[in-house]
């Protein structure tokens, strides 16, 4: 996390105490990562869970969540939309070729709209339904849905390093989505996808973003 005096430096809103306990899974992580990839400095605003539901924050994010992104008079919410905004205004996350650019954006939507939903369903089932009578029957069905997506994704990725030639915002979001399966034992069954995630995590920009988010959890960050 950095302090910058220029008014052009964007500000993102993040958890004061992230429920992911510094694992780099909170929704500000892809935004941090995108900003680090393009070399854009940023400031952060820490918000508590109670403050997220207050009118001041809801003016930025109508659903009372994080992240938000502020740059001058522009205020954005939804991590995918923010990453797309960053990628369209800075070199490095979208190809110059129009067709390749369109494919990269398609992968961004695929990560959020197709691959992530069953993963989030699994998380919701584990945290919210573990004491329900139907939990033991429901969880395998949810995990089957995840494996169906991973089967398709693994087949498409093949032995390539990235989804469509060079690294793009599509890979950034896809890697971040797949990281939500860490420790589940599911991703490990797909060696090519596990290696794909590891390549994303090895990027210097990812490491800087991860460390910045972790510093908030450990109380070592400065604002």
C-alpha positions in Angstrom: 0.0 0.0 0.0 1.3 3.4 -0.9 0.7 7.1 -0.1 0.6 9.5 -3.1 -0.2 13.2 -3.1 -1.5 13.4 -6.7 -5.2 13.8 -7.1 -5.1 11.5 -10.1 -4.2 8.5 -7.9 -7.3 6.3 -7.6 -8.6 5.2 -4.2 -10.0 1.7 -3.6 -12.1 0.7 -0.7 -11.1 -2.5 1.1 -12.1 -4.4 4.3 -10.7 -3.1 7.5 -10.6 -6.7 8.7 -11.0 -9.1 5.8 -12.8 -12.4 6.4 -10.3 -14.3 4.3 -7.7 -13.7 7.0 -5.1 -12.3 4.5 -5.3 -15.1 2.0 -5.7 -12.7 -0.9 -9.3 -13.8 -1.7 -11.2 -10.6 -0.8 -12.8 -8.8 -3.8 -10.2 -6.0 -3.7 -7.5 -8.5 -4.7 -8.1 -8.5 -8.5 -8.3 -4.7 -8.4 -5.0 -4.4 -6.5 -3.4 -7.0 -8.9 -4.6 -5.1 -12.0 -3.2 -1.8 -10.7 0.1 -3.4 -9.9 0.3 -5.0 -13.4 -0.1 -1.7 -15.1 2.1 0.2 -12.6 -0.7 2.5 -11.4 -0.2 3.8 -7.8 -3.3 3.7 -5.6 -4.5 4.7 -2.2 -6.9 2.7 0.0 -9.8 3.4 2.3 -10.4 0.9 5.0 -14.0 0.3 6.0 -15.5 -1.8 8.8 -18.4 -4.2 8.2 -20.7 -1.7 9.9 -19.5 1.2 7.9 -20.1 -0.7 4.7 -23.8 -0.6 5.4 -23.9 3.1 6.1 -25.2 5.8 3.7 -21.7 7.2 3.0 -20.4 3.9 1.7 -23.6 2.9 0.0 -23.3 6.1 -2.1 -20.2 4.5 -3.6 -21.5 0.9 -3.6 -25.3 0.5 -3.6 -25.1 -3.0 -2.2 -22.8 -2.1 0.7 -19.9 -4.3 -0.4 -16.2 -3.8 -1.5 -14.3 -2.9 -3.5 -15.1 0.6 -4.8 -12.8 2.6 -7.0 -12.7 6.4 -7.1 -10.8 8.5 -9.6 -11.7 12.2 -9.6 -15.5 12.4 -10.1 -15.7 8.7 -11.2 -16.9 6.1 -8.7 -17.1 2.5 -9.7 -18.1 -0.8 -7.9 -17.8 -4.5 -8.8 -14.3 -5.9 -9.1 -14.7 -7.2 -12.7 -16.0 -3.8 -13.9 -13.1 -2.0 -12.2 -10.5 -4.4 -13.6 -12.0 -3.8 -17.1 -11.8 -0.1 -16.6 -8.2 -0.3 -15.6 -7.3 -2.6 -18.4 -8.9 -0.4 -21.0 -7.0 2.7 -19.8 -3.5 1.3 -19.2 -1.3 -0.9 -21.4 -0.5 -4.4 -20.3 -3.8 -6.2 -19.6 -5.5 -6.2 -23.0 -4.0 -7.0 -26.4 -3.7 -4.3 -29.0 -5.3 -6.5 -31.7 -9.1 -5.9 -31.7 -10.0 -9.5 -32.0 -7.6 -10.7 -29.3 -8.8 -7.8 -27.1 -12.4 -9.0 -27.5 -11.4 -12.6 -26.6 -9.6 -11.4 -23.5 -12.7 -9.5 -22.4 -14.8 -12.6 -23.1 -12.5 -14.6 -20.7 -13.1 -11.9 -18.1 -16.8 -12.5 -18.3 -16.3 -16.3 -18.4 -14.3 -16.2 -15.2 -17.0 -14.2 -13.3 -20.2 -15.5 -14.9 -19.4 -19.1 -15.7 -16.6 -20.5 -13.6 -17.0 -18.6 -10.3 -20.7 -19.2 -9.5 -20.5 -22.9 -8.7 -17.3 -22.2 -6.6 -19.2 -19.5 -4.6 -22.1 -21.9 -4.2 -19.8 -24.4 -2.6 -18.5 -21.8 -0.2 -22.0 -20.7 0.7 -23.0 -24.3 1.3 -20.0 -25.0 3.6 -20.4 -21.8 5.6 -24.2 -21.5 5.7 -25.7 -24.9 5.2 -23.3 -27.3 7.0 -25.8 -27.9 9.8 -28.7 -28.6 7.4 -30.1 -32.0 6.9 -29.5 -31.8 3.1 -25.9 -30.7 3.3 -24.3 -34.1 2.9 -26.4 -34.6 -0.3 -26.1 -31.1 -1.7 -22.3 -30.6 -1.4 -21.3 -33.4 -3.9 -23.8 -32.0 -6.4 -22.3 -28.5 -6.1 -18.8 -30.0 -6.4 -19.8 -31.9 -9.5 -20.9 -28.6 -11.0 -17.4 -27.2 -10.3 -15.7 -30.2 -11.9 -17.8 -29.8 -15.0 -16.5 -26.3 -15.4 -12.9 -27.3 -14.7 -13.1 -30.1 -17.2 -14.0 -27.7 -19.9 -11.5 -25.0 -18.8 -8.7 -27.6 -18.5 -9.5 -28.9 -22.0 -9.4 -25.4 -23.5 -6.2 -24.3 -21.8 -4.4 -27.5 -22.8 -0.6 -27.1 -22.4 -0.7 -23.3 -23.0 0.6 -20.9 -20.4 -2.4 -18.5 -20.7 -5.9 -18.7 -22.1 -5.2 -16.8 -25.3 -1.5 -16.4 -26.0 -0.1 -13.7 -23.6 -1.3 -12.9 -20.1 -4.4 -10.7 -20.0 -7.1 -9.4 -17.7 -8.9 -12.6 -18.6 -6.2 -14.6 -17.0 -6.0 -12.3 -14.0 -9.7 -12.8 -13.2 -9.7 -16.5 -14.0 -6.6 -17.2 -11.8 -8.2 -15.2 -9.0 -11.5 -17.2 -9.3 -9.6 -20.6 -9.3 -7.7 -19.5 -6.2 -10.9 -19.8 -4.3 -10.6 -23.6 -4.6 -7.3 -23.5 -2.6 -7.3 -26.3 0.0 -10.4 -27.9 -1.4 -8.6 -30.8 -3.1 -10.6 -30.1 -6.3 -8.1 -28.0 -8.2 -5.3 -30.4 -7.5 -7.0 -33.0 -9.6 -6.4 -30.7 -12.6 -2.5 -30.4 -12.9 -2.7 -28.0 -15.9 -5.0 -25.7 -14.0 -3.0 -25.9 -10.8 0.1 -25.0 -12.8 -1.8 -22.1 -14.4 -2.8 -20.7 -11.1 0.8 -21.1 -9.9 2.0 -19.1 -12.9 -0.4 -16.3 -12.0 0.7 -16.3 -8.4 4.3 -16.1 -9.4 3.9 -12.8 -11.2 5.6 -10.0 -9.4 2.5 -7.8 -9.6 0.4 -10.6 -7.9 2.9 -10.8 -5.1 2.9 -7.1 -4.5 -0.9 -7.1 -4.4 -1.0 -10.1 -2.1 1.5 -8.5 0.3 -0.5 -5.3 0.3 -3.7 -7.0 1.2 -2.0 -9.2 3.8 -0.5 -6.1 5.4 -4.0 -4.8 6.1 -5.0 -8.0 7.9 -1.8 -8.1 10.0 -2.1 -4.4 10.8 1.2 -3.5 9.1 -0.3 -1.4 6.4 -0.1 2.4 6.3 -2.8 4.7 4.9 
